[in-house]
Structure formats: C-alpha cells, structure tokens
Amino acid sequence: MYNLSKFSMYLWCKDLFPICRSITGKGIKDTLNYFEKINPSLKRVKFKSGKKIFDWVVPYEWHIKESYIQHIKTKRKFADFKKNNLHVVNFSEPVNKIIGKKDLLKKVFIHHKNKNFIPYVTSYYKKYWGFCMSYKEKKKLPKGKYKVFVDSYFKKGTLDLSHSVIKGKNKKEIFFSSYVCHPSMANNELSGPVVLNALLKYITSKFRKTYFTYRFVLLPETVGSISYLSRYKNILKKNVFMGFNLSCLGDSRAYSIIKSPNPNCMSFEALHSVLRKKKNLKIYDFLERGSDERQYCSPNVDLPVVGYSRSKYGKYKEYHSSGDNLSIVSQKSLEDSLKILIDIVEACETCMYPKTTTCGEPNLSKRNLYPTLSKADTLNDLLRLRKNLLAYSNGKRTIFEISRILDVDISKIIKEYKILIKKKLIKKKF
C-alpha cells in the first residue's frame, strides 16, 4: 500500500489557487517557481516573445495589476479583479474610459447555465478588453455611466515552462504533461499539475534508478505544448512509447480517458487496464479531445499520448467558472488519481513483457508456492492467479494486456509478479 498522504496536494492547490495565471507573465512564472521548489529536478525552458514556432508566434508577456467597473454616480464597483481574478477577460489590454450601460453590457460575459458563476473567458491572440460577472451581479447594474478600468500591460519577455527528465537505464520514455495557464480554478487547472508533481516526487524518492526514462512537463496549454514540441519533437518521437496528458484530476465524480487517434496505443491499454473496473469510468474518443493531446497526437507529431481526467473538462457543471473552486477537489480524490499513475509506473518498472522461464508448468510446490496436498478445493483465487500469470507470460504480452485478459487488478498482478521474479520463474523483459 502506498502512503500518499505525505504528498500535500490539496495544500499545494490552496497555495496556488489565488494566483492569476495566463499563458505568459508573472502568474505562470510564480506557479512554476512553486513547483520547482517541490521538485528541484524541474528545469525552466523559455521561448522569446515574437518567436515563430510552427504555425504560431510566441505571445508577449501579459501583466495585470487591477481591473473593475465603477458606476460614476454611486462610485460602486463591480467585477472587481481584487475580489476574483476571473472578473477580467484574461489577456485584456489596458482601458480607462467612461461608457454608457448599453456599451458596457457588450463587454460583459456571464455564465449561461448557472446564475451564480463567473465565467472564464480569454482573448489571447486578438487585442480585446472585457469583464466577466455572474448573471445575478449583472442584473444589479444600475442605469447610468460607468468607468471601465483595466490596469494591464504587455511586454517582450518569454513564454515559460518547466520540465524534468529522469534518466533510466533505457532511453525509452514515459511522458507526463499538464498545464499551468488558468487563473483561480481548482479542478480544471491545479489538480493536473499537483498530481504530476506528486508522481515526479514519488518516482525520484522510490527508485534509485528506473529502467525507463520519465519526462514531466508543465506548460501553458496549446502554445506551450507547441513550443515544447518545436524544440524536443525529434527526441520525443524517437523515445516516447507511452504518454499521458493530465487534466481535471481533483473531483470524485468520474474517471475519464480521452483516447489517442491510434487504435493500438499502449498508453490507452495501460490506463484502461488500471481503470476498467471503475464503475464510473467514461471513455471518450479522440473526436472529443480538447487539451494538449491535440498537439501531441497531431499527424506530424503522432506521439502515443492519451488524456487522463476524473470528470473530463467540459463535462462537469463548474468547468471554466468560479464554481470550479477548492470545494470540488479533495486530498482523497487527488490521491486516488495519483494511485492510478503509480500503478502504471510500478507495472512498467516491474516487468513490461514478462516471460516464463520453464518449459511446461514449473514445480511450484518445491518453491513453497503451491500446497503439497492436492484437494478438490486447492485452487483458490491466489493460486489460480499465480498459475495463470505463468501460463500467459510469453514475453510478447504486456503486463497490462495480461491484467486485462485475467480480469485482475494491476496492483495484484504487480505483487504476484514480484514473487515470481524473486523465485526466478519469470524473467524480466522490457
């Protein structure tokens, strides 16, 4: 049993929740600094503003100090950035002027399904300014003139991301990616990065030397993953044989897999083998993609990456709104999400392609692995599993495929394989 409570993922979420993140600027730099202290193996990678990367251009840094709407007559403030950083359209250009209510309402966005939620709205690649409010707050706007104020600025700088490559005995890589570009939203933004960091910390503390190489990336969504690919695509294409994009891992309502366009993707086989017995498992086709699996699986990249979420982005009511707060994530749900990834890592490091060492069934009794007295009820579940593992370990089936065939949880498979390896009945094959 793994002691996952030592990874204070919920506390990490609480620390990071107030930060106004975006695809560039102070918020994302502060967030990366925080994670780099948790995992010093994370190293910063930077791309200069204005640099062309594939079909995109690295945007300028966005910095914001304050924003609000103020009624001229009453001096009352609405959509105050200091109260909630979702109140401003993310990446808004500066504005300071007086307008009428009719013109103001054209610049105000509301959540169309919940009257209490402030929506999350962005305008990264076209100059714009605007505000976000709950429907209830918008209805309270009095008649008259308003001051609209956004104290922001853009400057040449860098798009920042962090990565860590834990080198194993083999150059073949298992890849984990998550994004750090959303402002104060707990499940959609913070749960993926905190689980990724806990997994990185687990691997570096558990293994003196791994067999496989592990790559971890924290970046701004879309333009960040495209930037990363522009520099590391050839290495990734050569070495990555399994990859996972982590998003929305903090709630407890579902488990979700977003499939790769490749029907024979080992990443899907691995994740599905661990999750398949979950009653609330939902599997989405690549047609329903929405996060950085779009970039990693694009035709000229074609990495074996699948998406892993609890409730999938866009499929829970609080998504992209102020409702996605710390109340919908928990330490337990984060630990449950982490445990799934740990099982995959443990399976890969135990024996990727197990192979039986004997011709015919081995004599288990002389190794104290089978009773010396044989009766009608001798073959219990454990002994049946032991014999079946030996029967299906031909060096060609993955440990995940065997888990699926035998319909046994991967954690039980791992535990039994370790016994059989120690008794030299299974040969490790990677």
Buried (B, 14 or more C-beta within 10 A) or exposed (E): EBEBEEBBBBEBBBBBBEBBBBBBBBBBBBBBEBBBEBBEBBEEBEBEBEBEBBEBEBBBBBBBEEBBBBBEEEEEBBBBBEEBBBBBBBBBBBBEEEBEBEEBEEBBBBBEEBEEBBBBBBBBEEEBBBBBBBBEBBEEBEEEBBBBBBBBBBEEBBBBBBBBBBEBEBEBBBBBBBBBBBBBBBBBBBBBBBBBBBBBBBBBEEBEEBBBBBBBBBBBBBBBBBBBBBEBBEEBEEBBBBBBBBBBBBBBBBBBBBBBBBEEBBBBBBBBBBBBEEEEEBBBEBEBBBBBBBBBBBEEBEBBBBBBBBBBBEBBEBBBBBBBBBEBBBBEBBBBBBBBBBBBBBBBBBBBBBBBBEEEEBEBEEBEBBEEEEEEEEBEEEBEBBBBBBEBBEEEBBBBBBBBEBEBBBBBBBEBBBBBBEBEBBBBEE
